[in-house]
């Protein structure tokens, strides 16, 4: 019986930690959205900014590979 109680307490603590982290994640997402809103109000193109953020997250090799593939597709479609 004690073992079941300990497992239930541990599970409750884990769930509560997850809930706190989810709340923090939402708050951070709201902050990011506010920064993009501020950038838009100052005249920046937020779609391009999001693309830059996505590119900066990538490893150099992966980014170069994606760029090469994009260039290949653009050339195939006559967009280059």
N, C-alpha and C positions, 0 to 999 in steps of 0.2 A: 504493500500500500504506500509506503514511503517513497519507493522508486517512482511510482506513477505520479505522485505529488511533485517530486523533483522535476520530472520530465515536463509536467504541465507548467511549472514555474519557469523553466528554461524556455519552453515554447512561447509562453506569454511575453517574456523579455525579448526574445528574438523578434516576435511580431511587432512589439512596441518600437524596437529599434528600426525596423523596416518602415513603420509608419512615420517616424520622425524623419528618416532619410527621404521618404517620398515628399514630405512637407517641405524640407529643405530644397529638394530638387525642383519643386514647383516654384518656390520663391526665387531660386536662381533663374529659372526659365522666364519668370516675370521680369527679373532684372535685365536679362539679355534682350527681351522684347522691348523694354524701355530704352535701352541703348540704341537699338535699331530705330526706334521711333524718333529719338533725338537726332540720329544721323540723317534720317529722312527729312526732318524739319530743317536741317542745315543744308539740305540740297544734295546729299549723297544718294547714290543708287544702292538701295539695300540688297537688291538681288545680286548685284556684282559683289558687294561686301560679303554676302553669305558664301558666294563662290570662292572668294579669296580665303575666307576662314576655313572652308572645306579643303582647299588646296594646301594651306599651311599645316593642316593636320596630317597630311599624307607624307610618307617617306619620300625622299628625293627620287629614288629609283621608281617607285610606284607612280609618282607624278609625271616623270619623264615618259614612262610607258603609256600612261593615259593620254598625254599630249601627242605622242607619236601616233597612237591609234586614232585620236580625233583628227589629226592632220591627214591620215590615210583615208578616213571616211569622207572628210571634206573634199579631198582631191578626187575621190571616186564620184562624188556628186557634183563636181565642178564648182565648188564653193571656195577653192583655194586661190 
